[in-house]
Amino acid sequence: MSAAPSPTAPHENGQIPATREDVERRVLEALWRSSVYRLLATALVLPTMESLQEVGRIADHLAHGFPTQAQLLAALARAARSASAEDVASEYLRLCERAAPCAPREGSWGIQPISGRPALLADLAGFYAAFGMRLSDTIGDTEDHIAAELEFLSFLCLKEAYALATQPDAVAVVADAVHSFWRDHLARFAIPFAKSLQDATALDFYRVVAALLQWWARLECARLQTAADETASLASGSAAEAECFTCPFDTQARPKVT
């Protein structure tokens, strides 16, 4: 299996590759990034036996491509396969449900603008709608859940790979969306959330997920030349989450990547 390519140089983002080799390299990189985002998104929803199996499968796949993190990814695969789905779900609810120590919603972190949470949700909804994505109607208000945001970036990376291979004129649009979405959303709370998760749990599964999220967030910030907020704190009273989270997007509504 091919190893994951080195991260794209910052000046390449949004630029049309010059040669076939450049195209192949950047398509492969975008596909690897999509897989990492999908792994993290799947690991940070209310778990089921099926989702844990999916985490193990993706982690095994990625361990071959990221040798510097192979040990961490292998540990996640083992934890996902050995843990009881009931035990992991119970811990998820303790960590991320009502009065929980680890709020998984972006709006729970840091100082919000005057317009507050409604403006945040509107901005997220605008991103999702622009790329033909919508949240499941059955799960309520989840636009700013970290798993939804990670899943969206996984989708954008697939769009980027497709654009690189077939629609070069669209590369800049997708690359700019990835950069803007990361800068305006994940960069401001992913690392503080991961730190709170790591501090609050003794369960191997979530400790490894937290470590993996911190590594990936720093790597993406470096690639996108975006500063990460590593010191954001929970807003007063925001740790109480309104409802549990199941699946970030309605899979029936996922459009073809075009």
C-alpha positions in Angstrom: 0.0 0.0 0.0 1.3 3.4 -0.9 2.3 5.7 1.9 0.5 8.9 2.4 2.3 11.7 0.5 3.9 14.7 2.3 1.5 17.5 3.0 0.9 19.9 0.1 3.2 22.9 0.2 1.2 26.0 1.1 1.7 27.7 -2.2 0.2 24.8 -4.0 -3.2 25.2 -2.4 -5.8 26.1 -5.0 -3.2 26.0 -7.8 -3.6 23.7 -10.8 -0.9 21.0 -10.8 1.6 21.4 -13.6 2.3 17.7 -14.5 0.5 14.4 -14.3 2.8 13.3 -11.5 1.7 16.4 -9.6 -1.9 15.6 -10.1 -1.5 12.0 -8.9 0.4 13.1 -5.9 -2.2 15.7 -4.9 -5.1 13.5 -5.5 -3.6 10.8 -3.3 -2.9 13.4 -0.6 -6.5 14.7 -0.7 -7.9 11.1 -0.4 -5.6 10.4 2.6 -6.8 13.6 4.3 -10.4 12.7 3.6 -9.8 9.4 5.3 -8.3 11.0 8.4 -11.2 13.4 8.7 -13.7 10.5 8.3 -11.9 8.5 11.0 -12.1 11.3 13.5 -15.7 12.1 12.6 -16.7 8.5 13.0 -14.9 8.2 16.4 -16.6 11.2 17.8 -20.3 10.3 17.4 -22.4 8.3 19.7 -20.8 4.9 19.1 -22.4 1.7 17.9 -20.8 -1.7 17.2 -20.9 -0.8 13.4 -19.2 2.6 13.9 -16.5 1.1 16.1 -15.8 -1.5 13.4 -15.5 1.3 10.9 -13.1 3.1 13.1 -10.9 0.0 13.3 -11.0 -0.5 9.6 -10.0 3.1 8.7 -7.3 3.3 11.4 -5.7 0.1 10.1 -5.7 1.5 6.6 -4.2 4.8 7.7 -1.5 3.2 9.8 0.2 2.0 6.6 0.3 5.5 5.2 1.4 7.5 8.3 4.4 5.7 9.7 5.2 8.4 12.2 1.7 7.8 13.7 1.4 4.1 13.0 1.6 3.2 16.7 -1.2 5.6 17.6 -3.4 4.5 14.8 -2.8 0.8 15.6 -3.7 1.5 19.2 -7.0 3.1 18.1 -7.8 0.1 15.9 -7.2 -2.2 18.8 -9.2 -0.1 21.2 -12.1 0.1 18.8 -12.2 -3.6 18.2 -11.7 -4.7 21.9 -14.1 -2.2 23.5 -17.7 -2.9 24.3 -20.0 -0.6 22.2 -22.2 -0.2 25.3 -19.2 0.8 27.5 -17.9 3.3 24.9 -21.4 4.8 24.4 -21.8 5.2 28.2 -18.5 7.0 28.3 -19.5 9.2 25.3 -22.7 10.2 27.1 -20.7 11.0 30.3 -18.2 13.1 28.4 -20.4 14.8 25.9 -24.0 14.8 27.1 -25.7 17.0 29.6 -23.5 18.8 32.2 -20.6 17.0 30.5 -16.9 18.0 30.9 -16.2 17.9 27.1 -18.6 20.0 25.0 -18.3 18.8 21.4 -20.0 21.8 19.9 -18.1 24.7 18.6 -20.5 27.2 20.0 -19.6 26.1 23.6 -16.0 27.3 23.3 -14.6 30.8 23.7 -16.2 34.2 23.4 -18.8 34.4 20.7 -19.4 37.5 18.6 -22.3 39.8 19.5 -24.7 37.9 17.2 -23.7 34.7 19.0 -24.7 31.2 18.3 -27.3 31.9 15.6 -24.7 33.6 13.4 -22.3 30.6 14.0 -25.0 28.1 13.0 -26.0 30.3 10.0 -22.4 30.4 8.8 -22.0 26.6 9.1 -25.3 26.0 7.3 -24.2 28.3 4.5 -21.0 26.2 4.0 -23.0 22.9 4.1 -25.6 24.2 1.6 -23.0 25.6 -0.8 -21.7 22.1 -1.3 -25.1 20.3 -1.4 -24.9 18.8 2.1 -27.6 18.8 4.7 -27.9 17.4 8.2 -30.4 14.7 9.0 -33.8 16.0 9.9 -34.0 13.5 12.7 -31.1 14.6 14.8 -32.0 18.3 15.5 -29.6 21.2 16.0 -26.1 19.7 15.3 -24.4 22.0 12.7 -21.6 22.9 15.1 -20.9 19.4 16.5 -17.3 18.6 15.9 -18.2 15.3 14.2 -20.4 17.2 11.7 -17.6 19.7 10.9 -15.0 16.9 10.5 -17.3 14.9 8.3 -17.8 18.0 6.1 -14.1 18.4 5.7 -13.8 14.8 4.7 -16.3 15.4 2.0 -14.5 18.6 0.8 -11.3 16.6 0.5 -13.1 14.1 -1.7 -14.3 17.1 -3.8 -10.8 18.4 -4.0 -9.4 15.0 -5.2 -12.2 14.9 -7.8 -11.6 18.4 -9.0 -7.8 17.8 -9.3 -8.4 14.8 -11.5 -11.3 16.1 -13.7 -12.1 19.7 -13.1 -9.0 21.8 -12.6 -10.9 25.1 -12.7 -12.7 24.0 -9.5 -9.6 23.3 -7.5 -9.2 26.8 -6.2 -12.8 27.0 -5.1 -12.7 23.8 -3.0 -9.2 24.5 -1.6 -10.4 27.9 -0.5 -13.4 26.4 1.2 -11.2 23.9 3.1 -9.0 26.7 4.2 -11.8 29.0 5.3 -13.8 26.3 7.0 -10.8 25.1 9.0 -9.7 28.6 9.9 -13.1 29.9 11.0 -14.3 26.7 12.8 -12.1 23.7 13.6 -8.9 25.8 14.3 -10.7 27.7 17.1 -11.7 24.7 19.2 -10.5 21.3 18.0 -7.4 21.3 20.2 -9.0 22.6 23.4 -11.8 20.0 22.9 -9.2 17.2 22.4 -7.3 18.3 25.5 -10.5 18.3 27.6 -11.4 14.9 26.3 -8.0 13.4 27.1 -8.1 14.9 30.6 -11.6 13.7 31.4 -11.4 10.0 30.4 -9.6 6.9 31.4 -11.0 4.9 28.5 -8.3 4.0 26.0 -10.5 4.6 23.0 -11.2 8.2 23.8 -7.6 8.9 25.0 -6.2 7.7 21.7 -8.9 9.7 19.7 -8.0 12.8 21.6 -4.3 12.4 20.9 -4.9 11.7 17.2 -7.2 14.8 17.0 -4.5 17.0 18.5 -1.8 15.7 16.1 -4.0 16.1 13.1 -5.2 19.6 14.0 -1.6 20.9 14.4 -0.6 19.2 11.1 -3.5 20.8 9.2 -2.9 24.2 10.8 0.7 24.0 9.6 -0.4 23.0 6.1 -3.0 25.7 5.8 -0.8 28.3 7.5 -3.5 28.9 10.1 -3.0 29.6 13.8 -4.7 27.2 16.2 -6.4 28.4 19.3 -5.0 26.0 21.9 -6.3 27.9 25.0 -10.0 28.4 24.3 -12.2 27.6 27.3 -15.8 26.6 27.7 -18.2 29.5 27.8 -20.1 29.8 31.0 -22.8 27.3 31.3 -22.1 25.8 27.8 -21.0 22.4 28.9 -24.6 21.3 29.1 -25.4 19.7 25.8 -28.9 19.7 24.6 -29.0 16.2 23.1 -26.8 13.3 22.2 -25.4 13.2 18.7 -25.8 10.3 16.3 -24.7 10.9 12.7 -23.5 14.2 11.3 -25.1 14.0 7.9 -28.0 12.3 6.4 -26.3 9.7 4.2 -29.3 9.4 2.0 -28.8 13.1 1.1 -25.2 13.0 0.3 -24.8 14.1 -3.3 -22.4 12.6 -5.8 -19.1 14.4 -5.9 -19.2 16.5 -9.0 
